[in-house]
Amino acid sequence: MMRENARPLVQISVCWDETADQSLGLPSYETEGAAGADLRANLPDVPVVLAPFGRALVSTGLRMQIPQGYEVQIRPRSGLALKNGITLANSPGTIDSDYRGVVGVIMLNTTETAFEVTHGMRIAQMVVAPVVQAHFSITTSLSNSARGAGGFGSTGST
């Protein structure tokens, strides 16, 4: 499937959880050049309050079928992080192609002030990405490289 700007599209089939508010609509790209589609909190009954330094799983109400060979990455929204100190506990989160459950977002409050996640709030963005699987094999040695076994910070501070 192709769009007018000739970028290929990957088909993601989506269905709603039984209790979800379907009026929120599907994930959407807010601009033509957006890499991530916004996900919304689907909390029709009660908002979620993130305690200071707390975290919670927030439902999107969506389940999806991702084609084999792809994943969906769940990433924080920069505006929530900058303005409110809200990020995601496992970023990026990965939704595998064989997962069929409700998509949840693990939100994390990095501040000393409680934060309320309300119904319909844009809470994260999802990026569809190709996946390459590897074959792992045991060897007795590895080739040398300029970095070698240097760990964190070994390449310098600038």
For each residue, the residues with C-beta under 8 A, 3 or more apart:
1: 8 9 11
2: 6 7 8 9
3: 6 7 9
4:
5: 32
6: 2 3
7: 2 3
8: 1 2
9: 1 2 3
10: 67 70 128
11: 1 67
12: 64 65 66 67 72 128
13: 64 65
14: 26 27 62 63 64 65
15: 62 63 64
16: 20 22 61 62 63
17: 20 42 59 61 62 63 102
18:
19: 44 61
20: 16 17 24 42 44 59 61 62
21: 24 42 44 61 119 120
22: 16 61
23:
24: 20 21 40 42 61 119 120
25: 28 40
26: 14 62
27: 14 37 38 39 62 126
28: 25 37 38
29: 32 34 36 37 38
30: 34 38
31: 34
32: 5 29
33:
34: 29 30 31 37 125
35: 125 127
36: 29 75 125 126 127
37: 27 28 29 34 125 126 127
38: 27 28 29 30 77 122 124 125
39: 27 60 62 74 103 105 122 123 124 125 126
40: 24 25 60 120 121 122 123
41: 48 58 59 60 105 117 118 119 120 121 123
42: 17 20 21 24 59 60 61 62 119
43: 46 47 48 58 59 117 118 119
44: 19 20 21 119
45:
46: 43
47: 43 116 117 118 119
48: 41 43 56 58 107 116 117
49: 114 115 116 117
50: 54 55 56 86 107 108 109 114 115 116 117
51: 54 109 114
52: 109 111 112 113 114
53: 109 110 111 112
54: 50 51 108 109
55: 50 89 106 107 108 109
56: 48 50 106 107 117
57: 104 105 106 107
58: 41 43 48 104 105 106 107 117 123
59: 17 20 41 42 43 102 103 104
60: 39 40 41 42 102 103 104 105 123
61: 16 17 19 20 21 22 24 42 102
62: 14 15 16 17 20 26 27 39 42 102 103
63: 14 15 16 17 100 101 102 103
64: 12 13 14 15 72 95 100 103
65: 12 13 14 100
66: 12 70 71 72 95 96 97 99 128
67: 10 11 12 70 97
68: 97 98
69: 97 130 131
70: 10 66 67 97 128 129 130 131
71: 66 94 95 96 97 128 129 131
72: 12 64 66 94 95 103 126 127 128 129
73: 92 93 94 95 126 127 128 129
74: 39 88 91 92 93 94 95 103 105 124 125 126
75: 36 88 91 92 93 124 125 126 127
76: 80 81 86 87 88 91 124 125
77: 38 80 81 122 123 124 125
78: 81 82
79: 82 83
80: 76 77 83 84 86 87 123
81: 76 77 78 84 85 86 87
82: 78 79
83: 79 80
84: 80 81 111 115
85: 81 109 110 111 115
86: 50 76 80 81 107 108 109 110 115
87: 76 80 81 91 107 108 110
88: 74 75 76 91 92 93 105 106 107 108 124
89: 55 106 107 108
90: 93 106
91: 74 75 76 87 88
92: 73 74 75 88 127
93: 73 74 75 88 90 105 106
94: 71 72 73 74
95: 64 66 71 72 73 74 99 103 126
96: 66 71 99
97: 66 67 68 69 70 71 131
98: 68
99: 66 95 96
100: 63 64 65
101: 63
102: 17 59 60 61 62 63
103: 39 59 60 62 63 64 72 74 95
104: 57 58 59 60
105: 39 41 57 58 60 74 88 93 123 124
106: 55 56 57 58 88 89 90 93
107: 48 50 55 56 57 58 86 87 88 89 117 123 124
108: 50 54 55 86 87 88 89
109: 50 51 52 53 54 55 85 86 113 114 115
110: 53 85 86 87
111: 52 53 84 85 115
112: 52 53
113: 52 109
114: 49 50 51 52 109
115: 49 50 84 85 86 109 111
116: 47 48 49 50
117: 41 43 47 48 49 50 56 58 107 121 123
118: 41 43 47 121
119: 21 24 41 42 43 44 47
120: 21 24 40 41
121: 40 41 117 118
122: 38 39 40 77
123: 39 40 41 58 60 77 80 105 107 117
124: 38 39 74 75 76 77 88 105 107
125: 34 35 36 37 38 39 74 75 76 77
126: 27 36 37 39 72 73 74 75 95
127: 35 36 37 72 73 75 92
128: 10 12 66 70 71 72 73
129: 70 71 72 73
130: 69 70
131: 69 70 71 97
132:
133:
134:
135:
136:
137:
138:
139: 142
140:
141:
142: 139
143:
144: 148
145: 148
146:
147: 150 154 155
148: 144 145
149:
150: 147 154 155
151: 154
152:
153: 156 157
154: 147 150 151
155: 147 150
156: 153
157: 153
158:
